[in-house]
């Protein structure tokens, strides 16, 4: 125990002196940009298409897919993400070449970010799109792990070939729409 405490003291000292240069640049960037979109691992859904019990990335093969990750209590989600999502739904909601999905990626505040709260958010924003719940007090969000999201709000755009083409905290509505239109034209 004495050796461990001494090693920790030395490590903290070296870090403070800048000898161990662990900067943000040394850390891997969140997201999986330009990589194949993995399975979601989500079991709890609402607003599913008729005769569908669950969804996954394979349901959107050949389509451009807009995925919005949120938490019910996230101020940035309500200030930026949901308004952008609503604009995407208004523009592409009936477009057969585009899929739109939202996923509550709970990784904290589990009593405020449960499935019931996701339902309330869907009602508040009038969302009829599929909405999944990933993550709980007893299980880390598989969706967050697989897509290496950095928190919420988080936006992912997947092209028609199943490759992640945008994966970051926020995208402006006009840029999202332009990207979706561009990806729709790609073969």
Backbone torsions as a table, in degrees:
resi	resn	phi	psi	omega
1	UNK	NA	-38.1	179.5
2	UNK	-63.1	-40.7	179.7
3	UNK	-66.1	-37.7	179.1
4	UNK	-66.0	-45.2	179.7
5	UNK	-62.1	-41.4	178.5
6	UNK	-64.3	-42.6	178.9
7	UNK	-63.1	-40.3	177.6
8	UNK	-63.9	-43.3	178.6
9	UNK	-61.0	-43.8	179.6
10	UNK	-65.0	-43.2	178.8
11	UNK	-60.5	-43.2	178.8
12	UNK	-65.0	-41.8	178.6
13	UNK	-61.9	-47.2	179.3
14	UNK	-62.9	-39.4	178.2
15	UNK	-63.4	-44.3	179.6
16	UNK	-64.6	-35.2	179.4
17	UNK	-78.9	-8.4	179.7
18	UNK	82.6	8.2	179.3
19	UNK	-68.1	-41.9	173.2
20	UNK	-90.3	97.7	-174.9
21	UNK	-87.0	81.1	178.3
22	UNK	-100.2	87.7	-178.9
23	UNK	-95.6	171.2	177.2
24	UNK	-61.3	-29.5	179.5
25	UNK	-65.4	-25.1	179.7
26	UNK	-80.5	-14.7	-177.5
27	UNK	-86.2	142.1	177.7
28	UNK	-65.2	139.6	178.7
29	UNK	-71.7	139.8	176.2
30	UNK	-61.3	163.9	175.9
31	UNK	93.8	168.3	178.8
32	UNK	-132.4	49.6	-177.7
33	UNK	-55.4	135.2	178.2
34	UNK	65.3	22.3	176.1
35	UNK	-114.7	157.7	176.7
36	UNK	-60.6	137.1	179.4
37	UNK	-70.9	121.0	-179.2
38	UNK	-80.4	168.9	174.5
39	UNK	-58.3	150.6	-175.1
40	UNK	-85.9	-35.4	-177.6
41	UNK	69.9	37.6	-177.5
42	UNK	-111.5	128.5	-178.8
43	UNK	-105.8	-25.0	-175.3
44	UNK	-101.9	120.9	-176.8
45	UNK	-136.1	156.2	168.7
46	UNK	-134.1	162.2	178.2
47	UNK	58.7	36.6	178.6
48	UNK	-75.2	151.9	174.5
49	UNK	-59.8	154.4	-179.5
50	UNK	-53.0	140.5	178.9
51	UNK	63.9	23.5	177.4
52	UNK	-119.1	132.7	-179.6
53	UNK	-103.1	-23.6	179.1
54	UNK	-153.5	166.1	178.7
55	UNK	-131.1	155.8	172.9
56	UNK	-156.9	174.2	-176.0
57	UNK	-53.7	-35.9	-178.7
58	UNK	-62.6	-23.4	177.3
59	UNK	-67.2	-14.3	-175.2
60	UNK	-114.2	19.3	179.5
61	UNK	-56.7	131.3	179.5
62	UNK	84.1	-0.7	179.2
63	UNK	-113.9	157.6	167.6
64	UNK	-82.1	135.0	-175.5
65	UNK	-123.2	127.5	175.5
66	UNK	-105.7	119.7	179.7
67	UNK	-118.2	129.5	179.2
68	UNK	-115.8	120.6	177.2
69	UNK	-99.7	132.8	-175.3
70	UNK	-145.2	170.7	165.2
71	UNK	-129.5	143.1	-177.4
72	UNK	-57.2	-34.5	-174.7
73	UNK	-94.1	2.6	-173.7
74	UNK	-77.5	113.4	-179.8
75	UNK	-60.3	-41.6	179.5
76	UNK	-63.9	-31.2	177.4
77	UNK	-63.7	-42.1	-177.8
78	UNK	-78.9	-32.6	-178.5
79	UNK	-77.0	-39.6	-174.7
80	UNK	-118.1	-52.9	-170.8
81	UNK	-63.8	-50.0	-178.9
82	UNK	-67.2	-40.7	174.4
83	UNK	-59.4	-39.8	176.5
84	UNK	-64.8	-45.8	179.6
85	UNK	-57.3	-45.1	-179.8
86	UNK	-60.3	-40.3	178.7
87	UNK	-66.3	-37.5	177.7
88	UNK	-65.1	-44.1	179.1
89	UNK	-62.9	-43.9	179.0
90	UNK	-59.8	-41.6	-176.2
91	UNK	-79.5	-40.6	-170.8
92	UNK	-118.0	3.3	-175.6
93	UNK	-56.2	-32.5	-179.9
94	UNK	-103.5	4.3	-178.2
95	UNK	-81.3	115.5	-177.0
96	UNK	-67.7	-14.2	179.8
97	UNK	-90.3	-1.5	-175.6
98	UNK	-129.4	137.0	172.0
99	UNK	-112.1	147.3	179.8
100	UNK	-134.6	126.5	-177.6
101	UNK	-138.7	145.6	172.1
102	UNK	-120.9	146.8	-179.8
103	UNK	-135.6	122.1	171.9
104	UNK	-78.6	115.0	-177.3
105	UNK	-103.8	82.8	-176.6
106	UNK	-77.1	123.1	176.5
107	UNK	-133.7	2.5	176.5
108	UNK	-165.0	169.1	177.5
109	UNK	52.0	46.8	-171.1
110	UNK	-60.1	-30.2	179.0
111	UNK	-70.9	-21.3	178.7
112	UNK	-101.3	-8.4	-174.8
113	UNK	-126.4	39.8	178.4
114	UNK	-91.9	179.8	-176.5
115	UNK	-61.7	-37.8	179.4
116	UNK	-63.9	-38.9	178.0
117	UNK	-68.4	-35.8	176.3
118	UNK	-62.8	-39.4	176.7
119	UNK	-61.8	-41.8	179.4
120	UNK	-64.4	-38.8	177.6
121	UNK	-64.6	-43.3	178.5
122	UNK	-59.2	-42.4	179.4
123	UNK	-66.4	-44.8	-179.2
124	UNK	-56.1	-40.7	-177.2
125	UNK	-97.5	2.7	179.0
126	UNK	63.9	34.2	-176.5
127	UNK	-84.1	125.7	177.9
128	UNK	-109.1	5.4	179.7
129	UNK	-78.0	160.2	175.2
130	UNK	-61.5	134.3	178.4
131	UNK	-131.2	125.2	-179.6
132	UNK	-109.5	163.7	176.8
133	UNK	-119.2	120.2	178.8
134	UNK	-127.4	118.4	179.3
135	UNK	106.1	139.0	176.9
136	UNK	-154.0	176.9	178.8
137	UNK	-58.3	-31.4	-176.1
138	UNK	-96.3	-10.2	-177.4
139	UNK	-147.7	124.7	176.9
140	UNK	-63.6	151.4	-179.2
141	UNK	-66.9	113.2	176.0
142	UNK	-64.7	-37.6	179.3
143	UNK	-58.5	-48.5	179.7
144	UNK	-62.2	-41.6	-179.6
145	UNK	-64.8	-45.4	-174.9
146	UNK	-71.3	-32.8	179.6
147	UNK	-98.1	-0.9	178.7
148	UNK	51.6	46.5	180.0
149	UNK	-69.6	153.2	-178.3
150	UNK	-99.2	9.1	-178.4
151	UNK	135.8	-146.5	178.0
152	UNK	-139.4	152.2	-6.0
153	UNK	-69.9	150.7	-178.8
154	UNK	-137.2	132.5	-178.3
155	UNK	-120.5	137.0	178.3
156	UNK	-130.2	134.1	173.6
157	UNK	-123.3	126.9	-177.3
158	UNK	-113.5	135.1	-179.7
159	UNK	-81.0	178.1	-175.4
160	UNK	-64.7	-20.0	179.1
161	UNK	-92.2	0.0	178.2
162	UNK	86.8	22.4	179.7
163	UNK	-104.6	135.3	179.6
164	UNK	-72.0	121.2	-177.2
165	UNK	-111.2	-15.6	171.4
166	UNK	-144.5	134.7	-178.5
167	UNK	-156.7	91.4	-175.3
168	UNK	-161.3	179.0	-175.2
169	UNK	-62.3	-45.3	-173.7
170	UNK	-152.7	148.4	173.7
171	UNK	-133.0	135.8	177.3
172	UNK	-64.7	144.1	-177.9
173	UNK	-52.7	-45.3	-178.0
174	UNK	-64.7	-38.5	178.3
175	UNK	-68.5	-37.4	177.7
176	UNK	-64.2	-44.7	-179.6
177	UNK	-64.3	-42.8	177.7
178	UNK	-61.7	-43.2	179.5
179	UNK	-63.3	-44.8	179.5
180	UNK	-61.3	-45.0	179.2
181	UNK	-61.5	-42.6	179.0
182	UNK	-61.6	-46.9	-177.5
183	UNK	-68.2	-30.3	176.6
184	UNK	-61.6	-33.5	-176.9
185	UNK	-80.3	-20.5	-179.3
186	UNK	-72.3	142.7	177.9
187	UNK	-97.0	NA	NA
